[in-house]
Amino acid sequence: MKFAIALYSPAHAPSSRRALLFAQAVLSGGHEIVRLFFYQDGVHSASANVVTPQDELDIVAQWRDFVSHHQLDGVVCIAAALRRGVLNEEEGQRYSRTAANLDAPWELSGLGQLHDAVQTADRLICFGGP
């Protein structure tokens, strides 16, 4: 089965960890993830500037490692990211910002990527949200 996964909540929210555990289980079960889409506050899960206290799980690092290790399509909604100060180098230069906090393996792209993933996947699973 092919899954698209959308994450709407930040890394420190329980739903972010549940989304990561679900994604790991999907791949362990022999299924496919066509795209991970980080939207609304979920874009913070891709920020390189999130610092996790030593006594907590570093979900941001776990997401980065998971996406990198499995060579997954990790898309961060550009509109939500810009609104929340999550920028890659290109967008930082475009908006004259002094720093970027979005690195590989993440890709900034539009909401159309979520629509495309839904068309390709058998199931869209969402975590967090309003």
C-alpha positions, 0 to 999 in steps of 0.5 A: 500500500502507498501512503502519503503522510501529512504532519500539521503539528510541531516537533514537540507535540505528541502527534509528531512522534506518533507520525514518525512511529507510524511512518517507521511502521509503514516501511517496516510493514513493506509499504511505501511512503510516497511523500511526507508533507509538513504543513502549518506548525509541522514545518518546525519539525524540519527546522535546523534551529530547534533545540531539544532539551537533553532529557527529551527525544529529539524528534527533529533529528529523528525526522531528519535521519529517517527521511535521509536514511530512507531517501524519502520525499520530505516536503515542507510547505513553502507558504507555511514555512515562510510565515513561520521563519523556516527558510532554506538558503534560496528563500533567505536570500530572496527575502534578505534574511541573514540565516537559513534553517532548512537544509537537506533532506527537506524540500520547500514546495507548494501545497500542490505537492500534497495534492499530487501525493494524495493522487498517487497514494492509496491513503492520506494519513494526517497527524495534528491539525486544527 
